[in-house]
Amino acid sequence: MNDEELNMFRRYRTESFNSSFFVFIPDTMEHVKKPEWLKISIGTNARYTDTKRIVDTHKLHTICSSGRCPNLGECWGKGTATFMIGGAICTRSCKFCNTLSGKPLPLDAREPVQVAESVRLMKLDHAVVTSVDRDDLPDLGAAHWAATIKAIKELNPNTTLETLIPDFQGREELIRMVTDAHPDIISHNMETVRRISPLVRSVATYDRSLEVIRRIAESGITAKSGIMVGLGETPDEVEQTMDDLLANGCRILTIGQYLQPSRKHYPVYEYVTPEQFARYKETGEKKGFATVESGPLVRSSYHAEKHIRYK
C-alpha cells in the first residue's frame, strides 16, 4: 500500500484472539471496474420461461428476482428458487448487505402457507428459504421458520428443502425448533474470515456462527455454510475458516465474490480471479468438504439442488 492509498484509509481498532490489531478500510475508494468474468447474460430454457410466467402471473416473490441474482436463469431452469421470509426489513445492519435495516413490521401469519403455495405453483424440485434477522421477536422468528418448513413439506412432499437460517443469537432451543422441523439441508453463513467478521457483520460473531454450524451438524442434518471473498482476506485466512467449519461438522461450502451493493456499503478490496476460486475449491475438497462451490458468481443457493445428494 503506497502513501496515497494510505491517505484514503482510516484506522479501525478491532479485537481478535484477545489481542489488538489495526485494520485499514477505505473512507472513499475510486470505483473499481468489474472484470470481464463478472459480466454475464441470463440464459433461458423452456423451464425457466414457464417458471417466469408463473411467477409473473401469480405475482410471486422470490429473492432470486428481487435480489437480481446473477444465477436466476440457471436456477429457475433447473427447478430451484429461493424465498425470503420474515418480512423485508432486518433488525441488523451488516455492511455488506443491501437488505433494508430498521424496525420490521409484524410477521404475516399467512406467509408460511403462501410460500408453500408458491413452491407448488412454480413446480419446484428444490426450494431454498432464507430470512431477515428478527431480533425484535421473543423467539427471534424461530416458530415462523418452523411453520414455514412444515407448510412447504406438507404441500410439496416431493420437493426437497434447504434453509439458510440466521444465528438466533446462538440460542440452542431456537435452533432446535428449525432442526426439529427436518429440512433436508440447513445452512448458516460465516460470511467472511475471523479477522474481517467484526468489521462487516452486525451483532453476529464468528464463534457464534461456528456454534450454530455445530448444533446443526449434531442434529444429524447436513450443515452448510458460505463466505464472500474480495473483502481483504488472505488465502491463509480462507483456509483457516475452512478448517474451523470442518471442525464443527460443516459438509458443504460456497465461496463467491463480494459485490458492493452501493457506495455506502463496505468497499470491494479486490476481484478474486477465477483461478484463485478454482484453487479454493480444490483445497476445500482435499481438506474434507463433501463439495465446495467456488466461483465469482457463486451465491449461497448456487447448485443447491445438487447438494441434496449429501443429506
Legacy VTK file of the C-alpha trace (Angstrom):
# vtk DataFile Version 3.0
C-alpha trace
ASCII
DATASET POLYDATA
POINTS 311 float
0.000 0.000 0.000
1.567 3.330 -1.069
1.345 6.722 0.698
-1.523 7.891 -1.496
-3.538 4.783 -0.681
-2.771 5.151 2.994
-4.228 8.649 2.944
-7.520 7.184 1.716
-7.792 4.815 4.625
-8.911 5.304 8.199
-7.831 3.214 11.133
-10.166 0.784 12.858
-9.175 -0.954 16.054
-10.642 -4.390 16.458
-10.223 -7.232 18.894
-9.451 -10.778 17.909
-7.999 -13.672 19.867
-7.850 -11.287 22.870
-5.193 -9.160 21.159
-5.406 -5.805 19.394
-4.516 -5.165 15.801
-5.213 -2.477 13.240
-7.169 -2.855 10.039
-7.343 -0.266 7.298
-10.584 0.198 5.378
-11.318 2.989 2.916
-13.276 6.152 3.650
-13.604 6.639 -0.063
-12.453 4.437 -2.864
-12.335 5.019 -6.582
-14.824 2.808 -8.369
-13.127 -0.433 -9.362
-14.171 -1.623 -12.781
-15.638 -5.098 -12.753
-13.569 -7.649 -14.661
-14.938 -9.413 -17.711
-15.524 -12.656 -15.815
-18.267 -10.949 -13.785
-20.245 -9.943 -16.866
-22.897 -12.497 -17.761
-26.108 -12.855 -19.709
-29.035 -14.782 -18.250
-29.538 -17.956 -20.209
-33.030 -19.347 -20.634
-34.694 -22.632 -21.398
-38.289 -23.856 -21.523
-38.445 -24.483 -17.783
-37.097 -21.016 -16.984
-39.673 -19.445 -19.311
-42.503 -21.420 -17.701
-41.331 -20.581 -14.188
-41.065 -16.875 -15.015
-44.587 -16.921 -16.456
-45.954 -18.484 -13.263
-44.071 -16.003 -11.055
-45.322 -13.028 -13.074
-48.909 -14.293 -13.371
-49.333 -15.032 -9.668
-47.131 -12.115 -8.509
-44.955 -14.475 -6.505
-41.973 -13.127 -4.557
-38.581 -14.794 -4.744
-35.278 -13.410 -3.554
-33.921 -14.633 -6.896
-35.712 -11.860 -8.765
-35.867 -9.139 -6.107
-32.175 -9.647 -5.327
-31.303 -9.711 -9.026
-29.294 -12.884 -8.586
-26.875 -13.481 -11.481
-27.745 -17.185 -11.438
-31.520 -16.723 -11.745
-31.733 -18.174 -15.245
-29.685 -21.239 -14.370
-31.525 -21.960 -11.114
-35.057 -21.443 -12.425
-34.112 -23.505 -15.446
-33.285 -26.375 -13.080
-36.430 -26.059 -10.956
-34.848 -24.272 -7.982
-35.801 -20.960 -6.347
-35.120 -19.082 -3.120
-37.685 -17.354 -0.891
-37.111 -14.837 1.893
-39.457 -14.914 4.886
-39.964 -12.736 7.944
-40.541 -9.510 6.033
-38.302 -7.166 4.088
-36.733 -5.259 6.997
-33.837 -6.662 9.029
-33.036 -5.728 12.619
-29.331 -5.817 11.824
-27.225 -3.640 9.535
-24.329 -5.641 8.134
-22.029 -3.528 5.985
-22.117 -5.895 3.014
-25.876 -6.422 2.817
-28.435 -4.479 0.783
-31.458 -5.580 2.834
-33.361 -2.723 4.466
-32.499 -2.232 8.137
-34.778 -0.857 10.824
-37.931 -1.725 12.744
-39.725 -4.616 11.000
-43.457 -4.978 10.571
-45.278 -7.754 12.461
-44.940 -11.219 10.978
-47.566 -12.248 8.431
-49.182 -15.417 9.802
-50.277 -16.311 6.261
-46.723 -16.327 4.924
-45.819 -19.993 5.611
-48.778 -21.225 3.549
-48.223 -18.564 0.884
-44.609 -19.639 0.415
-45.646 -23.295 0.293
-48.256 -22.434 -2.347
-45.630 -20.543 -4.360
-43.399 -23.622 -4.324
-46.341 -25.688 -5.577
-47.283 -23.228 -8.318
-43.684 -22.994 -9.525
-43.470 -26.807 -9.591
-40.083 -26.675 -7.901
-37.910 -29.724 -7.435
-35.870 -27.931 -4.773
-36.691 -24.872 -2.673
-34.397 -22.688 -0.587
-35.758 -20.481 2.200
-33.888 -17.687 3.952
-34.927 -14.791 6.180
-34.048 -11.442 7.650
-32.948 -11.316 11.277
-35.843 -10.703 13.669
-34.139 -9.750 16.924
-37.315 -7.816 17.803
-39.302 -11.004 18.432
-39.183 -13.052 21.648
-38.351 -16.217 19.706
-36.378 -14.313 17.029
-38.704 -15.766 14.375
-37.969 -19.448 15.083
-41.626 -20.525 15.289
-42.332 -18.781 11.979
-39.423 -20.663 10.469
-40.736 -23.997 11.754
-44.244 -23.253 10.450
-42.868 -22.393 7.002
-40.834 -25.593 6.770
-43.850 -27.650 7.855
-46.172 -25.974 5.333
-43.746 -26.470 2.438
-43.237 -30.133 3.255
-46.948 -30.820 3.687
-47.982 -29.169 0.414
-44.923 -30.284 -1.577
-43.891 -33.741 -0.337
-41.692 -34.360 -3.388
-39.807 -31.057 -3.170
-36.512 -31.090 -1.297
-35.809 -28.172 1.015
-32.792 -26.181 2.143
-32.966 -23.476 4.783
-30.468 -20.634 5.201
-31.005 -19.536 8.783
-29.875 -16.609 10.949
-27.899 -17.264 14.128
-30.898 -16.920 16.514
-28.387 -15.251 18.856
-26.933 -18.707 19.413
-29.939 -19.861 21.450
-29.968 -23.656 21.334
-33.718 -24.043 21.878
-34.481 -21.814 18.872
-32.035 -23.577 16.562
-33.640 -26.836 17.671
-37.065 -25.585 16.518
-35.662 -25.461 12.987
-33.770 -28.752 13.144
-36.850 -30.483 14.591
-38.821 -29.390 11.504
-36.365 -31.513 9.452
-35.473 -29.613 6.299
-33.072 -31.603 4.133
-30.146 -29.186 4.496
-29.588 -26.308 6.925
-27.154 -23.573 6.021
-25.799 -20.743 8.128
-23.289 -18.387 6.538
-19.999 -17.423 8.149
-19.914 -14.572 5.574
-16.164 -13.904 5.944
-12.973 -14.807 7.786
-12.439 -14.232 11.502
-10.427 -11.006 11.219
-12.902 -9.237 8.950
-16.069 -10.510 10.627
-16.308 -7.722 13.265
-15.763 -5.100 10.566
-18.700 -6.084 8.375
-21.185 -8.082 10.486
-23.729 -6.553 12.839
-24.422 -8.440 16.111
-23.304 -11.779 14.653
-19.903 -13.127 15.650
-17.549 -15.613 14.065
-17.563 -18.018 17.010
-21.327 -17.880 17.433
-21.762 -18.818 13.791
-19.436 -21.783 14.265
-21.583 -22.826 17.231
-24.707 -22.690 15.049
-22.997 -24.904 12.462
-22.015 -27.354 15.196
-25.577 -27.596 16.518
-26.930 -28.201 13.012
-24.410 -30.989 12.436
-25.125 -32.572 15.823
-28.822 -32.753 14.915
-27.964 -35.126 12.075
-28.973 -32.670 9.348
-26.394 -31.740 6.711
-24.687 -28.470 7.690
-23.709 -25.956 5.019
-22.083 -22.518 5.092
-20.864 -19.783 2.783
-18.335 -16.970 2.682
-17.642 -13.982 0.466
-14.152 -13.138 -0.728
-12.749 -9.875 -2.009
-13.118 -8.117 1.353
-9.396 -8.074 2.055
-8.920 -11.595 3.394
-5.868 -13.705 2.573
-5.897 -17.260 1.184
-4.449 -18.468 4.501
-7.388 -16.901 6.348
-9.855 -18.562 3.971
-8.178 -21.914 4.617
-8.380 -21.333 8.379
-12.120 -20.689 8.042
-12.402 -23.936 6.094
-10.644 -25.748 8.941
-12.899 -24.104 11.541
-16.030 -25.120 9.646
-14.872 -28.707 9.155
-14.029 -28.973 12.856
-17.652 -28.075 13.619
-19.250 -30.539 11.221
-19.855 -28.447 8.098
-20.046 -30.562 4.936
-20.869 -28.093 2.137
-19.211 -24.722 1.462
-19.936 -21.935 -1.015
-17.407 -19.216 -1.862
-18.323 -16.222 -4.013
-17.139 -12.742 -4.897
-18.335 -9.879 -2.700
-20.026 -7.162 -4.761
-20.569 -3.788 -3.123
-24.340 -3.018 -3.266
-23.768 0.762 -3.095
-21.063 3.267 -2.230
-22.445 3.336 1.318
-21.505 -0.288 1.813
-18.159 -1.877 2.602
-15.880 -1.485 -0.426
-14.586 -4.257 -2.630
-10.929 -4.799 -1.786
-10.241 -6.935 -4.845
-11.884 -9.031 -7.518
-10.655 -12.555 -6.911
-9.644 -14.351 -10.092
-11.384 -17.472 -11.395
-8.066 -19.290 -10.950
-7.997 -18.486 -7.234
-11.599 -19.639 -6.877
-10.600 -22.923 -8.518
-7.754 -23.275 -6.012
-10.189 -22.674 -3.123
-12.460 -25.420 -4.446
-9.590 -27.880 -4.817
-8.197 -27.048 -1.382
-11.562 -27.280 0.367
-12.448 -30.643 -1.119
-8.993 -32.012 -0.285
-9.490 -30.857 3.295
-12.695 -32.864 3.555
-15.779 -30.938 2.427
-18.259 -33.107 0.546
-18.376 -30.351 -2.062
-17.225 -26.752 -2.462
-18.984 -24.378 -4.853
-16.392 -21.705 -5.574
-16.595 -19.052 -8.266
-17.044 -15.324 -8.870
-20.831 -15.566 -9.263
-21.478 -18.285 -6.676
-24.149 -17.393 -4.117
-25.410 -19.355 -1.097
-28.034 -21.291 -3.041
-25.956 -21.892 -6.180
-26.341 -25.517 -7.322
-28.385 -26.133 -4.170
-30.352 -28.826 -5.964
-27.141 -30.842 -6.376
-26.260 -30.664 -2.686
-29.228 -32.801 -1.712
-27.111 -35.873 -2.501
-25.073 -35.099 0.625
-28.035 -35.103 3.046
LINES 1 312
311 0 1 2 3 4 5 6 7 8 9 10 11 12 13 14 15 16 17 18 19 20 21 22 23 24 25 26 27 28 29 30 31 32 33 34 35 36 37 38 39 40 41 42 43 44 45 46 47 48 49 50 51 52 53 54 55 56 57 58 59 60 61 62 63 64 65 66 67 68 69 70 71 72 73 74 75 76 77 78 79 80 81 82 83 84 85 86 87 88 89 90 91 92 93 94 95 96 97 98 99 100 101 102 103 104 105 106 107 108 109 110 111 112 113 114 115 116 117 118 119 120 121 122 123 124 125 126 127 128 129 130 131 132 133 134 135 136 137 138 139 140 141 142 143 144 145 146 147 148 149 150 151 152 153 154 155 156 157 158 159 160 161 162 163 164 165 166 167 168 169 170 171 172 173 174 175 176 177 178 179 180 181 182 183 184 185 186 187 188 189 190 191 192 193 194 195 196 197 198 199 200 201 202 203 204 205 206 207 208 209 210 211 212 213 214 215 216 217 218 219 220 221 222 223 224 225 226 227 228 229 230 231 232 233 234 235 236 237 238 239 240 241 242 243 244 245 246 247 248 249 250 251 252 253 254 255 256 257 258 259 260 261 262 263 264 265 266 267 268 269 270 271 272 273 274 275 276 277 278 279 280 281 282 283 284 285 286 287 288 289 290 291 292 293 294 295 296 297 298 299 300 301 302 303 304 305 306 307 308 309 310
